[in-house]
């Protein structure tokens, strides 16, 4: 797992290729990242299912309740099949754009 700090966000990238252990690491170390916006970089994985992505739902809900962004980056995916409560995008650039927009919305009180 690789963690990069960029501005007001933390990018957490899976470098091992084992989705289950990555999810466990992120879950166990969540307290470390809870004060920042989180980007989960799963670009390393080519074979993720919708149920795999949905496993991030509890973390996403908890993070959004704290008024922070939680964005998952996955390429080659059916984005329409993802529940609206999860934010899933195809690139890191889009993840940062989403975070910027959500920061503006929070600043404006939406």
C-alpha positions as CSV (number, residue, x, y, z in Angstrom):
1,X,0.0,0.0,0.0
2,X,1.4,3.4,-1.0
3,X,0.1,6.6,0.6
4,X,0.6,10.0,-1.1
5,X,-0.5,13.4,0.4
6,X,-1.6,15.9,-2.2
7,X,-3.0,19.2,-1.0
8,X,-6.0,18.4,1.1
9,X,-6.3,14.7,0.0
10,X,-4.7,11.4,0.6
11,X,-4.2,9.0,-2.3
12,X,-4.1,5.4,-1.1
13,X,-2.8,3.0,-3.8
14,X,-2.8,-0.8,-3.8
15,X,0.7,-2.0,-4.8
16,X,0.3,-5.6,-3.9
17,X,-2.5,-6.7,-6.2
18,X,-4.4,-8.4,-3.4
19,X,-7.7,-6.6,-3.1
20,X,-8.9,-8.3,0.1
21,X,-5.7,-7.5,2.1
22,X,-5.7,-3.9,0.7
23,X,-9.3,-3.4,1.9
24,X,-8.4,-4.7,5.3
25,X,-5.3,-2.4,5.5
26,X,-7.3,0.7,4.5
27,X,-10.1,-0.2,7.0
28,X,-7.6,-0.8,9.9
29,X,-5.6,2.3,9.1
30,X,-8.7,4.5,8.5
31,X,-8.1,6.7,11.6
32,X,-4.8,7.8,10.1
33,X,-6.6,9.3,7.0
34,X,-10.0,10.4,8.5
35,X,-9.1,14.1,8.6
36,X,-8.3,14.2,4.8
37,X,-10.2,13.6,1.6
38,X,-9.5,10.1,0.5
39,X,-8.8,8.8,-3.0
40,X,-8.7,5.0,-3.3
41,X,-6.5,4.1,-6.4
42,X,-7.5,0.7,-7.7
43,X,-6.1,1.3,-11.2
44,X,-3.7,-1.7,-10.6
45,X,-6.7,-4.1,-10.6
46,X,-8.3,-5.2,-13.9
47,X,-10.7,-7.7,-12.6
48,X,-12.8,-6.0,-9.9
49,X,-16.5,-6.7,-9.6
50,X,-19.3,-4.4,-8.4
51,X,-19.4,-6.4,-5.1
52,X,-15.7,-5.7,-4.6
53,X,-16.2,-2.0,-5.0
54,X,-19.3,-2.1,-2.7
55,X,-17.1,-3.3,0.1
56,X,-15.9,0.3,0.5
57,X,-19.5,1.5,1.2
58,X,-19.2,1.5,5.0
59,X,-15.9,3.6,4.9
60,X,-17.4,5.9,2.3
61,X,-20.5,6.5,4.4
62,X,-18.5,7.1,7.5
63,X,-16.1,9.5,5.7
64,X,-18.9,11.5,4.0
65,X,-20.7,11.9,7.4
66,X,-17.5,13.7,8.5
67,X,-17.9,16.0,5.6
68,X,-15.0,14.7,3.6
69,X,-14.7,13.3,0.1
70,X,-14.2,9.6,-0.6
71,X,-13.5,8.7,-4.2
72,X,-12.6,5.4,-5.8
73,X,-10.6,5.3,-9.0
74,X,-11.1,2.2,-11.2
75,X,-10.6,2.0,-15.0
76,X,-12.6,-0.2,-17.3
77,X,-15.8,-0.4,-15.3
78,X,-19.5,-0.1,-15.6
79,X,-20.0,3.1,-13.6
80,X,-23.7,3.0,-14.0
81,X,-23.9,-0.2,-12.0
82,X,-22.4,1.5,-8.9
83,X,-24.8,2.8,-6.2
84,X,-25.1,6.6,-6.1
85,X,-23.7,6.7,-2.6
86,X,-20.3,5.6,-3.9
87,X,-18.2,8.0,-6.0
88,X,-16.3,6.0,-8.6
89,X,-14.3,7.6,-11.4
90,X,-11.9,6.4,-14.2
91,X,-8.9,8.6,-13.5
92,X,-7.0,10.3,-10.7
93,X,-7.6,13.7,-12.4
94,X,-11.3,13.2,-12.2
95,X,-11.0,12.1,-8.6
96,X,-9.3,15.4,-7.8
97,X,-11.9,17.4,-9.8
98,X,-14.7,15.7,-7.8
99,X,-12.9,16.6,-4.5
100,X,-12.5,20.2,-5.6
101,X,-16.2,20.4,-6.5
102,X,-17.3,18.8,-3.2
103,X,-15.0,21.2,-1.3
104,X,-16.7,24.1,-3.0
105,X,-20.2,22.7,-2.2
106,X,-19.2,22.3,1.4
107,X,-17.8,25.8,1.6
108,X,-21.1,27.1,0.2
109,X,-23.1,25.1,2.7
110,X,-24.7,22.5,0.3
